[in-house]
Amino acid sequence: MSDNLARNREMGESHRTATLIILDGARADVFEYLVAAGDLPNLSRHLLEPGGVVAATTVFPSTTGVAYLPFLTGCYPGTCDVPGIRWLDPRGYAGHWWRDRQHLRSYCGPQGGKINDDLPEEMPTLFDVIPDSVALCSPFTRGLKPEYDRVQFARKVWGGLAHYTAGYGILERAVGRELCRLVPERHRFTLAVFPGVDGVTHFWDPWHSDVLNVYREFDEIIGSYAAAGGCDGDRLTLVVSDHGLSRVDRHTDISLALEEIGMPTLRHPVVWRRNPRAAVMVSGNGSVQVYLQPGRLRSSRFGLSEIEQGHVPDVPGSVVRYIASLPGIAMVVAADGPTVWLISRTGRATLEPLDGGAIRYTPVSADVLEIGGGGTHTDREWLERTLDSPYPDAPTQLTQLFRSPRTGDLTVIAQLGTDLRLDWEIPEHRSGHGSLFAEHMRCLVASNLRLRGPVRTVDLFPLILNYLGVTVPEAIDGKAPLLAEELAA
């Protein structure tokens, strides 16, 4: 530590630092309700008074782990080739129970650390481009120096127990203590993850008193952090969430539904069976990747027309319409070449990526995204147009997902109130996330500097680098939002 302190004295008070705090699962509306009630005085004083909250959306699928990647890479899950918290790669999975496990993934459990290896090798992370970085309780650590990977033991032990008991307080306090201890070291970049809001909400609902108390306890941690000097100096501080959550009133298990029509289905935690006709990989549990004929090696996914014309062996051509008609299903999404098809019980629509980054949305027989009609817009225009719609930023989020060869033949998206897993859901979710509707996609972005919105979580990567004066890598998806002083200029 003495070396760090000496280094910081040499750099002087003008040394800029950035701190990104992920309040996992925090809903912006719950946060703002508690602020208005005076229940978050430390956050109000040290973050919101000099800065504020900006309208923001996360990425699809809106689930922990996958939705951390935008903060730390500046890229969407499709660009990162990580299409969900569980996935299967048909390019390598040949159906062998043990030999092919590396081509089948679940970040819930022993494979959690694999998320560090599954991104393209050439993709830099914040830890790569800011060598003086430290992370607390983060499942993603690629590029981070081992000695700066903190609070991992507590994350694995207390976090594992809390998953079944909702007792996240010990872990959150451990993260808070380490965050305060780090203040004198003044690292260029600090990431701190607080998983309690997400974990406790799964047991109840986003407005439950136990959940609201997690926000209040986090505010006390921020008070201790500020008292230690964590808010002093030339510093960018961001408190963000990776997704929202909503109450679960219904379970529609896609794997069980496929079994009912004679399609043996591969799904976690039992990830092998003889001659499955489908694999169902759940995220959050508001969305699902469905892979047809798993174990059949192929270089590309089955197209929608190929599926519906019955050209996939042992798969009924009606399977897409069948899934779309199930209770609680908002839509089924599939690709035919570059065109992305959206199929709901009311009709169909398409999304077409165009040259120059524009996206054309066409309601063929229904306005599936409930935008109010079709149109052609840039991805930024779509964000502004759809921010207050039932499916914020859907045109961009659905097209980015199909960049990944690991994305399923079908992506199934839940309606509000529906969870897409029942079999093996231990403990049962009373609230969930992972879907495309507003309660999951709208997220918290609070900053001690005023930002122009709306923003996506993917935009915070270049924001942090610009603030620190570090060159932003090329070919990222994010666009840095303007600060207040830039707006004034």
N, C-alpha and C positions, 0 to 999 in steps of 0.2 A: 504493500500500500504506500510505503514511503516513496517509492519510485513514481507512483502515480501522482502523489501530492506534489512532488518536486516538478514533475512535468507540467502540472496545471499552473503552478506558480510562474513557471517560465512563460506559459502562454498568456497569462494575465486574465483579467475579468472579461475580456472581449471574446474569449474562447466559447464558441457556440456549442450547445449540446441539444440533443433531442431525446425525449422520453415518450414511448408509445405504450400505453396501458390498455390492455384488452380486458374489458369487463364482459366476459363471455356471456352471450345471450341477453344482454340488457336491451330492453325496448326503449326507444326514444320517448314514447308517450308516457311510459311509467316514470322514466327519469325526470321528465319535465313536470309531471304531476308532483313528484316529491320535492323538486326545486321550488315550485310555486307554494307548496305547503310549508316551506322553511325547514325541511327535513335533511337537506344536504348543504349545510352552511359552509363547510370547508371547500367543497367543489364550487359553490357559488362565488365565494370570495376569491379563490386563487385561480380559477379557470374561467368561469363564466363572466365575471365582471370585466376582466381585461379582454376577453374573447367572446365566446358564445357557442351555441349549438347550431350546426348547419344541416339542412336537409340532406339525407344520404341514403344510398342503397348498398346492399351487399351484393354478392355474386350468387349464381345458381350452379350447383346445389348449395343452399343456405345452411350449411352444417359445419360444426366444429372441426378443425383440422384443415379440411379443404378450404374453408372460408378464411383461414389464417394466411394462405398463400398470397393473396393480393397485397396484403400489408408488406410482406417480406420479399416479394419478387416483382411487384408491379404488373403481374400478369393474371389473366383469368384462369380458372381451373382447366378449361379446354386447351389453352396455350401451354399450361403446365403438364398436360397429359395425365391429369388426376381428376377423372370425371365424377368421383363420388368417394364417400368414406369406405365403400366396398365396390370392387369392380373385378372384371374378368377380362383378360386380354386374349381374344380369339386367335391372334397371330402366334401365340405360343402354347396355349392350353390345349392339350391333346387328350384330356380326360384321365390322366394318371393321378391317383390319389396323392402320392408323395412327390414323385418326380416333377410334377407340374405346379407345385404349390407356389413357385415364384411368379407364376402368371395369374394368380388369383389372390385377391387382396382384401383384408379387413384391417383398418387402422384402429379398431376397437379390440385391444388385447395385445398379444405378443408381437404382432406385426406393426404395431403403432409406429415404431421408429423407422419403418421402411419408407415412410413418406419423405424422408430425407434423401432417399436413393432413387425415387421414382420420377423425379423431374428430369427434363433434358439436361445432360451433363454440362452443356455450354451456358445454361441459364444462371446468371449471378443472383445472389441474395443480398439483402442489406448487410448481412454479416460479412459477406465477401468484399463489398465495396467500402464498408466502414470497419476496418480491422479492429479499431478500439470499440468493440461492441460487447455488451453483456446481456444475458437473457435469464429471466427468472420464471421457472415453472412452464417452460415452453416445450410443446411436443415437437416443434420444428427447430432444428439447431444447425442446419447445413451451413458450413462456412464459419461457424463459431469456434473460437479457441476453446479447448476443453476446460481450461481453468476459469473461463467466463460463462460456463454453463451451470447455473446455480439452481438450487431448490428442486433438484431432480429426485432425490430420495423421498422427500416429502410428497412430491407429486405422485410418485408411483405407489407409495404406501398409503398415505392418508387420502389421496385422490381415489385410489382403488376401493378403499373402505367406504368413502363418502358416496361412491356410485350406488351403493346398496343401502345406505343409511341416511343420506342427505346431510351428513355432518361435515360440512366444508369449512367450518370455522377455523379448525387447527391449521389447515393448509393455507387459507387466506391470510391468517395472521403471520404465518411463516414467510409468505411472500412479502407482506408489508414490512416485517422487521428487516428483511434483507434489502428491500428497496431503500429504507432509511439508512442502513449501514453503508450503502453504496454512494450516498450523496457526496461525501468528501472526495471520492475518487474522480468525480466529474468525467465519466466516460463519455465519449462522443455520442454514442447511441445506447439507450437502455430499453429493453423490452421486458414488460412485466405482465404476466397472465394471471387473472383472478377468475377461477372457474365456477365460483359459488352460485351466481345468479342462474346460470344455465342448469347446473346440477339440481338445485332446489326446485326450480320451476318445473322440471320434469316430474317431480313428485306431486305438484299441486297445480297452480295456474299462475299466469304472469302477475296477477293482482293479489295473490294470497299474502296474508300478513307475514308469514315466514319468509317469503321472497322479498317483500319490501324491507324487512329487517336486514337482509344481506346488503342491499343498497346503502342503508344507513350505517352499517358496520364498515363498509368500504369507505364511506365519507370520513369516518373516524381515522382510518388508515391514512387518507389523504391529509388530514389535519396533522398527524404525526410526521408525515413526509414533509409538509410545508414547514413545520417547526424545526426540522433538521436542516432546513435550507434548500430543500429540493425544488422550490419554486423561485429561487433567487437567481439573478444573473441573466445572461442572454441565452434563453432556453425556450425551445418549442416543446410544449407538453400537450399530448393528445390522449383523451380518454375515449375509447371507441368500443363498439361491439361488432362481432362477426356475423350476427343474425339476430332476428327477433324470435319470439315463440308465441304459440297460441294453444288454447285449451283443446284437448282431444275428447270428443264425444262419441267417436265411432272408430272401430278398427276394420279395415278392409285389407286382408292379407293377400297380396297378389300371388304368392306361391301357392297358397291353399286354393285360390280361385282357379289357377291353372291346373292343379291336380284334379279339380272337379270335372274338367273337360278332357281328362285322359292324357295330360301332359306331365309326366314325372319331372319334378323340379329340383334342381340343385340350389341349396341356400345355406347360409351360415346358421348355426355353428357346425353342422354336419356337412362338410364340403366335399363329399363324394357319394355318388350312387351310380348304380349300373344303368347305362343308356338313358340319361336324362334328355328331355326334349327342350328344356329351358333352364336357365339359371337366373335367379332373382337376387339382385344386390341392392339392399336398402340403405338409404341415407337419411338419417335424421329424426323421424322416419316419414318425412313428407314427400319423398320422391324415391323412385326405383329405377334401376337400370335392368332391363330384361335382355338376355342373350339367348337367341334361339340356336338349337343344336350345339350346345357347348360340348367341346371335345372334338369338334370338326375344325381342323386347322384351316384358316382362311386369312387372306390379307386385307379384307375389307368387310364392313357390316352388310347384312342383307338390306336391300332397299325396300321401301314401302310397297312399290308395285310388285316386286318379286314375292313379298310375303302375301299380299292380298290376292295375287293370282294363283296361289297354292304351289309355288315353285320351291318352297322350302320343305324338304322331306319330313313327313310325319308332323307337320305343323298345319293346323286348319287355317285356311285363308281368312276365316272370320275372326281370328284371334284379336286383331286390333279393335274391331268393332265390339267384340265381347268385353275386352278390358275397359274400353271407354264407357260402356254401359253400366259398369259395376257401381254400386252405391259409393259416393264419396270421391269419385274420380273426376278431376277437373278436365284433364286432357291426356291424350297419348301423343307423343312427339316422335317422329321418325323422319329419316332423310331419304330422298331420292336424288342422287347426285348432289349438287350444291343446294338444292331446294329442301327446306325444312317444312314438313307437313305437321299441322296441328289438328288433331281429331278429337272432337268432343261428342257428347250425346246429341248435341243440337246441330252439328255440321262440321265443316272443315275450313281451314285457312292455310295460307302458305307464307313463308318468309324466304326471301331471296337476297343473299349478299350480292352487291353490285360493285363494279369498279369504283375506286375512290373511297371505299369504306361505307357507302350508303347501304341501306337495307330497305327492301320493298315488302310491305305487308299487304296481303290480298285476302280479304274474306271471300272464299269461294262459295260456300253455302251458309256460313255463319261468321259473325265477328267473335271468334273464339277468345281473343284477348280482351274483349269488351273495351276497346279503345274508342269506339264511335265511328269506325270506318277505316278504310285502308289508306295507304300513302307511302311515299318514299322520302326517307330522311336520313341524315347522318346519325351515327350512334349517339352523339351528344344531343341532337334534336329529339331523338326518341326518348332519352332520359328525361328531358324537360316536359315532353308531351305526355308521358305515361307516369310521371312521378306520383300523381294522386289517383291513378287508375287501380283497378283490382289487382293488376299484375305489373308492378312498377319495373320499368327497364326490360320487359320481357323480350322485345325483338333482339336486343343486343345479347342478352343472357342466353337465349335459346340457340342463337347461331354460334356463339363462342363455344358452347359445349361440344358441338359436333366437329370442332377442330381436332379433338382427341380421337385417335384410333381405338382407344379403350372404351369410348362411350358405347352403350348398348345399342342393339338393333331397335329397341323401343325404350323411350324414357316415359315413365308414368308419373304424373303429377297429381297430388292430392288436393281436394277442396278444403276450404277452411273447416276445421273441426274433425278432420279425418287423419288417422294414422295408418300407414300402409304396412304395418307388421303386427301380428298377434302371436303366431307360433314362435316360441323361444324368446319372447320379449320379457326379460327379467332384469330389473323390475318393470312392471307395466308402466308405460308413459301415460301420465295424465295431461301433459303438455308436450308438444313436439315442435320440430322445425324441419327445414330441408326442402320446403316447397317453394313455389313461385309467387304466391299471393302476398299481399302487402304486409300482413302481420309478421311474415318471415323475412321479407326482403328489405323493409325499412329498418334502418339500424341507427345506432347512436354514433355521432361524430361530434365531440366537444373539444374545443381547443382554447388555449390561452391567447391565441392570436385570431383575429377575425378573418374568416374565410368567405369567399364568394361561393355560393352553392347554386344548384345541388351538386353533390359530389358522389362518386363511387368509392368504395373502400380501396379499389385498385389505384386511386389517384393519390393516396397518402404516401406511397413509396417515392414518387418523384418530388412530392412536397417536402419530405424529410431531407432528401438529398439536396434539393435546391437551397433549403434553409441552411444546411451545413456547408454549402459551397462545394459539393462533391458532384462530379460529372454523372449525369443520368445515363445509364446504359441504353443503347439503341434497341429498337424493336420490342419495347414494352407496350402494354395496353393502356396504362394509366396516363393521365394528363394532369399536371400539377395545378391545383386551384390557386387563384390569385389571393394574396394577402391584402389586408386593408390598406397598407401603405402603397402597394402597387396600384390599387384601385384609385387612391387619391391622386397618384401621379398621372 
